[in-house]
Amino acid sequence: MSVKIISRATWGAKPWDNDPRSDGPAYVPLSSRREFFVHYDGAHHVGRTGYAIPRAIEAQHLTQGWSGVGYHFVVDQAGNIYEGRGWTRTGAHCPGHNVSGLGVQIAVGGDQEPSEAALAACRALYDEACQRAGRTLAKRGHRDGIATQCPGTKLYAWVQAGMPANGYKPPTGGTAPGVARYQVTINGLSYGYGAEGSHVTRVGEALIAKGHGDAYEVGPGPKWTDADTEAYAAYQRSLGFSGADADGVPGESSLRSLLGTLPGKTTTTTRPKPKPPAFPGRDKFGPGKRNTYVTRLGEALVAKGYSSFYKVGPGPKWSNADRNAVRAFQRAQGWTGADADGYPGPETWRRLVA
Ligand SMILES: [Zn+2]
């Protein structure tokens, strides 16, 4: 048995960390896997289809400073399975469970009905995961690992029902107690159940200032509580909203009128540069060698003013241009003889790259 997975290359993933030199998330052997987590996309219905789905998740997760899509796989309503972290990398889907747990997002949100094709594909992934791990993985929803609405009422009921692949019947009637609140992300900050931060405190303080403080017995504080939800719902009703529009979870316009401005980032933050790699060894350089260290070395030489040696490149394949540029750099250090042979040793690497 093997499920068909659309590879990162096929759907057009960016390099890990948006950096061609990155090795990506750490390796995790399949024998470490013990759990299988189901996620959904959040409060809002997913309208995208096809490759746009993993690309949108990737864009969001890169913005969060993650290496790429944080889920191991993403399943869409057509039953397509997109590779995220894949089988053997650490995830970024549930704190404390990213090594022990594989994480799969079914790309639906809010009260959107997961399709039978999506559920069947997710179940097939689960079955294959158990086979590859050599054990029965525990079936979990995201909220089993951390306080969150994810994976929503419907998917969570499906997980609790044992993830039936065929004859899936959505739960009927009301929602389970205590899970009718969603979380949203506005301007890069989360609001609603599970949200935390000084922006949450600020919302609570603004709600009290507007006269909606009745719900607070303590606080407000940085952890979103039911009091925040109740106070926010009262504020939404005061604006004339009703029903699902007064659910106590901020929307962009109500939040803006509450606070005057939207908290959060307005420009893309620059992420810290990855640490330069240690000297990889002399055997990485020389005729016939091709690797990212050669590229890295060439780029460092160009940055130091040795670009005239390169007619093209620099690139991953070792060339005479690399050798001549390295030799020129070594001579410029005052080195001679074997110390200026055009091949980098640890000291050349340290001065150039590290
Ligand atoms: Zn989740």
Residues whose N, C-alpha, C, O or C-beta is under 5 A from the ligand:
A	BS01	ZN	H39 Y40 H93 H142 C150
